Amino acid sequence: MTTAIFPAAPEFHAASDAGRPDGRRALAGRPLAAVTGAEIQAPLITGGHARYANLDYGASAPALSVVSAYLNEILPYYASVHRGAGYASQISTSVYENARDIVRDFVGGRPDDSVIFTRNTTDSLNLLAGCLPLRDGRPTGEVLYLDIEHHANLLPWQNVPHRSVVAAATLAATVDRLRDELARGGVSLLAVTGASNVTGEILPIRTLATLAHEYGARIVVDAAQLAPHRRIDITADDVDYLAFSGHKLYAPFGAGVLVGRTDWLDAGTPHLAGGGAVSDARLDSVSWTTGPARHEGGSPNVLGAAALARATQVIAALDPEQWQAHEDAIRSFLVEGLQGIDGVSVHRIFADSSPVSSSGGDLPGTGTIGVVNFSVEGYDAGLVAAYLSAEHGIGLRDGRFCAHPLLKRLGLPAGSLRASFGLGSRLEDAERLLAGLQQLRETGLGWDYVVDAGRWVPANDTRSYPHWAPNTPGTAGAAPCTVD
């Protein structure tokens, strides 16, 4: 096997590193935690292989090695949970139910908060949409949300009474717009993202929770992006509901979770009508149970819940300062490097958010996480992503990130590029990306690319893949996310 060597570009070492030989290199020269698959080799279209530089954590993060080991340990005991008298069933039930307590502790939940396991964040928010309070069969209020939301926190509310607010040019002015809308009355729920999945900017959750409660509304936070990067305490922040996903939190097997106050959840429409969700079922009627079981009909995702709980334990044990320093070092290095390449633009939503560091902007509880959004002048985002993958072994995300309204308002209707990173990342990953983009600007593409099934792919691709994988990874299952 031939391995390609990508030398670091000295010009990308920012001036802030001058005189600090153990500056960012010491903070982020190696991963903060071991992840499964960190050393896989990606075949290059030009020949040879390179260590896969995973800059797509925001889509799905690799499993923590500790989580992978834990899954191998409990897998022999996997069995159906609840009501099973057998030894393995009893152990699996204990693992599954204990996972609720672990997750509740991880987010600083109140003792009586319900912890419901779902398929993902989207599923959690759809569940909550079915639990909005009713009077005479009609919702008692509207859901209020911003135009910057991921579709998971946008589409579920379009089926109930709702209002949307266009975010302002600054976080401070956006808070003012939400205040004005809440003051009009009639809002039962404020739905906000904890951190933008497009730009990584953090919203002032505690401020927004206080604001919602001041006007008689509750708040739900889409923490799919926030939870893998920040400590969350819903009791301290007075957040009513929180949703996030295991697949973004270093836990495989696709479990999500909704944590929050029980009254709405116990009275809401059962999310999955089926076994386990009832106290008594008859041929033409049913009595639903309360608690998490009300919404977890059918056999639950035991291993997914277990993996999610174990991942939260690993993250909760991290030193907060070291964790933040590691992420800050990579993000600041990457943003400064991107800004130094001709024709590359870094995008953000709010003028008063911190563009480089996650130390915070003008509002308490804000800043940025390990997500950087950018575009390259003269190149379609999908083509750049295909080039970086095929010629440099780099994985990142392109498109509209399931946030179409936001991309349009950013002036990027055709999409952009997103580099995202986390505990398993290292500064070398950012160096590889910068070197690849610099090469693109200086010498152009090194291969011909075509559009196949809506995606850019290398022409005449003869690379080999694992024997168990389809040999068409570039086009298989391309999402129909076209520009409208």
C-alpha angles and dihedrals in degrees: 000000000000116000120206118225119216110193117215113252109238093207090066093063100102123233090246087070093057111117090012107095090170095041119109092348090062092045098048108010089112136026117279091220134014116256130191114259096019093139102040114139120234118209114236122221089226092054136276129044139273133197106268109254102210109205094155101086090127091068098044124340120220116256116268109248089235089056092049090052091047091052091052088051097052099034094088088058095050112132141139112292134228126034093021115129095193123107096245092045091052092051093046091049091051092049092048097048093042088055088069092060092047093051092044090054091047093060096038092250125183116255093251097043114124118237111203121184115219139165096268143317092292090055091048094053093045087052091053091048087062091053101056109131117266135202118195088349095305129103112263093219147001133268115239121205142160127248091241095072129123111248088255088068095036111044100049090060094052089075093059132049105293149160129206128208125205108231114241127234090266135039091236093054091045090056088051091052091051090048091053092049093047090049089061086069132220098091117129099173136027110204116197139161118245091215130000113258088209104050105009094237114152122225122221096256098176091050092049093047091053090048094050093050092047088064097040098260132122126228133227120192124207097215098173090119099026100054096062091052109032140041110251127204111179092181093055092042092042093231114167100202134016130187131187142151134243094216090066091043098062093267121119128206096067109262124158131185141212117200123186155093115339104218098076092038095050092050098040130100109281106256096217118025106213149084117343094022095087139071091200133001128197132182094267106014142034142204110218123216125228132234125048092319089068089071101030101073116168129020108329129227096261098173092044092054091045092050092048092050093048091049091053090054091054092048093045089056094056119111102250095216094048091045092052094043091053093052094041092052093055095042097048091046092050097045093048091047093049091049088054095058116089112243096017118116126193114212133212136164104222128050091209097051118102106264098194113019133042091225089110141263130243095303124066114255096024134107130102139296130212096293124107124183122200146150135212118227114243096014133093110240092234091054092052091050092049091049093049091049099044099039102029108024093241124143121204137141129264133181133051097316095226088291102101098159091052094049090051093052090048088057092249104113092152092051139252140228129275128198113193130176144171147163096339095047127105135195090253089069091060091045091054091051094049092047091050093050092046090052090050092053093046104040106009128223118346094206140034117260132196136188113251123174089347096308134100111243135168114270116242092011109189098167116134124231135194112301092244095052127085108255092231104069093148096063107021111118097353109187115244094234100143129168114262 
